[in-house]
Amino acid sequence: MTTPEIAPLHEDLTFHGPLSEERAARLIRGLQPLDGKHVLDVGCGWAEFLLRTLEAAPTATGTGVDLDATAIARAQANASSRGLAARVSLHVADVRQWQPEKPADVVIVNGATQAWGGDPLQHTANALAAARKLLSPHGKLLLGEGFWEREPTAEQLAAMPIPRDQYGTVADLVDLAHEHGYRLLAVEQASLDEWDVFENGHGLARERWLRDHPDSEQAGEIRAKADAQRTYRLRGWRGTLGLAYLTLQAP
């Protein structure tokens, strides 16, 4: 059975994560000064946040890395249309094998700690350690990572594919960053509205496909995926799983 053509996420989302325009602008301001600096975005998706970071600093350069070739193609098209192609390099690559040309002054890992693989319980620690190796001395790391806003119930944990011990509190996350040598400059978290906008946009492509292909032999498979994602969200993490944005200073 061939895989059905589902519209990519960028058609319904601005950022690939629970992030408003206002918060994105504030996070970018927290990374400044950026002029003459190099910014690396790991798991950049279609690189909207990276491109906006470069737009905020006309002499900055950037690199984006992601496994999704469709997302990287969209990022390249956006970079060209916005006059940023000469200042950004975009790669379809596994960051575990990819080698940067130079250290970065800023590393962005936004909801992408899984990019380094391994045990999910070690994703955050692995990302913090890997980012240190990618950063120049005194560089900054913008880390978007999960945490429990409240203790998940047994029923919630049964409804979502996330181990209880994968995340802790925001304080636990900051402590872990400090254990890896970083210092916290700022912390904030995604709101429920930001989460809902993201989750709504995340599901639209499948729902449109199901509406337009009700008799397809693949409809059952797509419906099952859509239903599973809805269960994860509404019976699992909604209002319980948070996303914290940490701006961290490397030594």
ROPATI-146275 format. One record per residue (C-alpha): chain; residue number from 1; residue in one letter; x, y, z. Coordinates in steps of 0.02 Angstrom, whole numbers, plus 50000, padded with zeros to 5 digits. Layout:
# residues N
<'A',NUM,'a',<X,Y,Z>> ...
# end
This chain:
# residues 251
<'A',1,'m',<50000,50000,50000>> <'A',2,'t',<50069,50170,49953>> <'A',3,'t',<50073,50312,50079>> <'A',4,'p',<49937,50441,50045>> <'A',5,'e',<49991,50618,50004>> <'A',6,'i',<49952,50722,50159>> <'A',7,'a',<49979,50911,50156>> <'A',8,'p',<50135,50962,50254>> <'A',9,'l',<50113,51046,50423>> <'A',10,'h',<50176,51214,50363>> <'A',11,'e',<50014,51239,50267>> <'A',12,'d',<49918,51257,50431>> <'A',13,'l',<50050,51314,50555>> <'A',14,'t',<50169,51460,50568>> <'A',15,'f',<50289,51374,50688>> <'A',16,'h',<50309,51188,50716>> <'A',17,'g',<50267,51201,50900>> <'A',18,'p',<50156,51294,51025>> <'A',19,'l',<50228,51466,50992>> <'A',20,'s',<50139,51632,50962>> <'A',21,'e',<50204,51776,50858>> <'A',22,'e',<50227,51880,51014>> <'A',23,'r',<50325,51747,51107>> <'A',24,'a',<50434,51709,50957>> <'A',25,'a',<50483,51892,50943>> <'A',26,'r',<50523,51899,51129>> <'A',27,'l',<50629,51742,51123>> <'A',28,'i',<50726,51811,50976>> <'A',29,'r',<50758,51973,51071>> <'A',30,'g',<50827,51868,51213>> <'A',31,'l',<50959,51795,51096>> <'A',32,'q',<51028,51965,51047>> <'A',33,'p',<51152,52040,51009>> <'A',34,'l',<51154,51935,50851>> <'A',35,'d',<51242,52045,50724>> <'A',36,'g',<51387,51951,50649>> <'A',37,'k',<51340,51794,50745>> <'A',38,'h',<51304,51620,50678>> <'A',39,'v',<51142,51532,50728>> <'A',40,'l',<51114,51344,50716>> <'A',41,'d',<50938,51272,50726>> <'A',42,'v',<50933,51083,50756>> <'A',43,'g',<50769,51003,50704>> <'A',44,'c',<50724,51166,50618>> <'A',45,'g',<50575,51099,50517>> <'A',46,'w',<50531,51231,50389>> <'A',47,'a',<50646,51351,50485>> <'A',48,'e',<50522,51490,50517>> <'A',49,'f',<50598,51533,50686>> <'A',50,'l',<50775,51530,50614>> <'A',51,'l',<50727,51642,50468>> <'A',52,'r',<50645,51767,50585>> <'A',53,'t',<50801,51766,50693>> <'A',54,'l',<50905,51813,50541>> <'A',55,'e',<50781,51947,50490>> <'A',56,'a',<50806,52025,50661>> <'A',57,'a',<50995,52037,50636>> <'A',58,'p',<51045,52087,50458>> <'A',59,'t',<51226,52028,50475>> <'A',60,'a',<51191,51862,50560>> <'A',61,'t',<51205,51695,50469>> <'A',62,'g',<51115,51533,50503>> <'A',63,'t',<51112,51346,50477>> <'A',64,'g',<50960,51234,50490>> <'A',65,'v',<50962,51044,50501>> <'A',66,'d',<50813,50927,50491>> <'A',67,'l',<50773,50751,50430>> <'A',68,'d',<50614,50809,50341>> <'A',69,'a',<50659,50845,50158>> <'A',70,'t',<50488,50922,50124>> <'A',71,'a',<50509,51044,50269>> <'A',72,'i',<50685,51090,50215>> <'A',73,'a',<50624,51122,50037>> <'A',74,'r',<50493,51240,50107>> <'A',75,'a',<50626,51325,50213>> <'A',76,'q',<50736,51351,50060>> <'A',77,'a',<50592,51425,49962>> <'A',78,'n',<50549,51542,50105>> <'A',79,'a',<50730,51595,50125>> <'A',80,'s',<50739,51638,49941>> <'A',81,'s',<50575,51734,49938>> <'A',82,'r',<50627,51836,50091>> <'A',83,'g',<50802,51878,50028>> <'A',84,'l',<50890,51767,50156>> <'A',85,'a',<50960,51630,50045>> <'A',86,'a',<51137,51701,50049>> <'A',87,'r',<51138,51702,50239>> <'A',88,'v',<51065,51531,50279>> <'A',89,'s',<51120,51353,50242>> <'A',90,'l',<50987,51217,50257>> <'A',91,'h',<51023,51031,50266>> <'A',92,'v',<50924,50869,50260>> <'A',93,'a',<51030,50772,50383>> <'A',94,'d',<51037,50671,50542>> <'A',95,'v',<51123,50785,50668>> <'A',96,'r',<51207,50633,50745>> <'A',97,'q',<51311,50611,50588>> <'A',98,'w',<51311,50791,50524>> <'A',99,'q',<51465,50898,50554>> <'A',100,'p',<51452,51088,50562>> <'A',101,'e',<51579,51196,50472>> <'A',102,'k',<51607,51304,50626>> <'A',103,'p',<51544,51325,50804>> <'A',104,'a',<51381,51422,50826>> <'A',105,'d',<51356,51575,50933>> <'A',106,'v',<51175,51523,50961>> <'A',107,'v',<51101,51348,50954>> <'A',108,'i',<50913,51323,50946>> <'A',109,'v',<50837,51156,50998>> <'A',110,'n',<50652,51190,51001>> <'A',111,'g',<50549,51035,51038>> <'A',112,'a',<50683,50929,50955>> <'A',113,'t',<50788,50850,51092>> <'A',114,'q',<50744,50681,51015>> <'A',115,'a',<50856,50725,50867>> <'A',116,'w',<51004,50642,50954>> <'A',117,'g',<50907,50480,50981>> <'A',118,'g',<50931,50358,51123>> <'A',119,'d',<50821,50322,51273>> <'A',120,'p',<50681,50453,51286>> <'A',121,'l',<50725,50472,51471>> <'A',122,'q',<50895,50538,51415>> <'A',123,'h',<50838,50650,51271>> <'A',124,'t',<50853,50813,51368>> <'A',125,'a',<51022,50771,51443>> <'A',126,'n',<51088,50712,51274>> <'A',127,'a',<51032,50873,51191>> <'A',128,'l',<51110,50983,51325>> <'A',129,'a',<51276,50891,51309>> <'A',130,'a',<51273,50892,51119>> <'A',131,'a',<51231,51077,51110>> <'A',132,'r',<51382,51118,51218>> <'A',133,'k',<51493,51039,51085>> <'A',134,'l',<51409,51141,50947>> <'A',135,'l',<51422,51308,51038>> <'A',136,'s',<51565,51430,51041>> <'A',137,'p',<51623,51487,51215>> <'A',138,'h',<51492,51597,51300>> <'A',139,'g',<51363,51555,51167>> <'A',140,'k',<51178,51541,51200>> <'A',141,'l',<51060,51392,51190>> <'A',142,'l',<50873,51416,51163>> <'A',143,'l',<50796,51254,51225>> <'A',144,'g',<50612,51216,51202>> <'A',145,'e',<50575,51062,51306>> <'A',146,'g',<50431,50973,51388>> <'A',147,'f',<50389,50972,51573>> <'A',148,'w',<50241,50919,51679>> <'A',149,'e',<50130,51067,51724>> <'A',150,'r',<50044,50950,51845>> <'A',151,'e',<50069,50770,51893>> <'A',152,'p',<49991,50659,51757>> <'A',153,'t',<49863,50533,51815>> <'A',154,'a',<49877,50348,51776>> <'A',155,'e',<49736,50369,51650>> <'A',156,'q',<49825,50512,51562>> <'A',157,'l',<49988,50416,51552>> <'A',158,'a',<49895,50268,51479>> <'A',159,'a',<49823,50382,51344>> <'A',160,'m',<49987,50457,51282>> <'A',161,'p',<50153,50386,51220>> <'A',162,'i',<50260,50477,51348>> <'A',163,'p',<50344,50393,51498>> <'A',164,'r',<50311,50480,51664>> <'A',165,'d',<50497,50499,51699>> <'A',166,'q',<50539,50579,51531>> <'A',167,'y',<50497,50748,51606>> <'A',168,'g',<50498,50835,51774>> <'A',169,'t',<50453,51010,51830>> <'A',170,'v',<50520,51171,51756>> <'A',171,'a',<50636,51183,51907>> <'A',172,'d',<50700,51007,51869>> <'A',173,'l',<50733,51058,51689>> <'A',174,'v',<50829,51214,51742>> <'A',175,'d',<50929,51113,51869>> <'A',176,'l',<50976,50988,51733>> <'A',177,'a',<51036,51129,51621>> <'A',178,'h',<51143,51197,51763>> <'A',179,'e',<51214,51024,51793>> <'A',180,'h',<51276,51031,51613>> <'A',181,'g',<51364,51196,51643>> <'A',182,'y',<51236,51319,51578>> <'A',183,'r',<51165,51470,51669>> <'A',184,'l',<50983,51519,51652>> <'A',185,'l',<50951,51689,51573>> <'A',186,'a',<50762,51675,51550>> <'A',187,'v',<50621,51549,51560>> <'A',188,'e',<50440,51553,51501>> <'A',189,'q',<50312,51425,51448>> <'A',190,'a',<50186,51398,51310>> <'A',191,'s',<50007,51443,51354>> <'A',192,'l',<49859,51328,51332>> <'A',193,'d',<49801,51438,51187>> <'A',194,'e',<49969,51415,51100>> <'A',195,'w',<49956,51228,51125>> <'A',196,'d',<49779,51224,51055>> <'A',197,'v',<49826,51325,50900>> <'A',198,'f',<49970,51205,50869>> <'A',199,'e',<49870,51046,50898>> <'A',200,'n',<49724,51108,50792>> <'A',201,'g',<49841,51149,50648>> <'A',202,'h',<49932,50985,50670>> <'A',203,'g',<49774,50885,50638>> <'A',204,'l',<49695,50983,50497>> <'A',205,'a',<49785,50900,50351>> <'A',206,'r',<49726,50726,50400>> <'A',207,'e',<49548,50785,50428>> <'A',208,'r',<49542,50870,50258>> <'A',209,'w',<49611,50713,50177>> <'A',210,'l',<49478,50606,50261>> <'A',211,'r',<49342,50727,50203>> <'A',212,'d',<49405,50721,50023>> <'A',213,'h',<49443,50533,50016>> <'A',214,'p',<49305,50447,50119>> <'A',215,'d',<49306,50290,50012>> <'A',216,'s',<49494,50268,49996>> <'A',217,'e',<49566,50102,50051>> <'A',218,'q',<49687,50204,50156>> <'A',219,'a',<49551,50299,50248>> <'A',220,'g',<49550,50177,50394>> <'A',221,'e',<49736,50198,50422>> <'A',222,'i',<49729,50387,50415>> <'A',223,'r',<49575,50394,50527>> <'A',224,'a',<49662,50283,50655>> <'A',225,'k',<49813,50400,50659>> <'A',226,'a',<49703,50554,50676>> <'A',227,'d',<49602,50472,50815>> <'A',228,'a',<49759,50418,50907>> <'A',229,'q',<49829,50594,50901>> <'A',230,'r',<49665,50664,50967>> <'A',231,'t',<49668,50540,51111>> <'A',232,'y',<49848,50584,51153>> <'A',233,'r',<49799,50766,51160>> <'A',234,'l',<49628,50770,51243>> <'A',235,'r',<49640,50620,51359>> <'A',236,'g',<49827,50633,51385>> <'A',237,'w',<49932,50789,51388>> <'A',238,'r',<49814,50937,51365>> <'A',239,'g',<49835,51051,51516>> <'A',240,'t',<49961,50931,51593>> <'A',241,'l',<50112,50927,51478>> <'A',242,'g',<50193,51097,51458>> <'A',243,'l',<50330,51164,51349>> <'A',244,'a',<50461,51276,51430>> <'A',245,'y',<50573,51394,51333>> <'A',246,'l',<50741,51412,51418>> <'A',247,'t',<50870,51540,51361>> <'A',248,'l',<51035,51473,51426>> <'A',249,'q',<51211,51543,51432>> <'A',250,'a',<51352,51422,51397>> <'A',251,'p',<51517,51439,51491>> 
# end
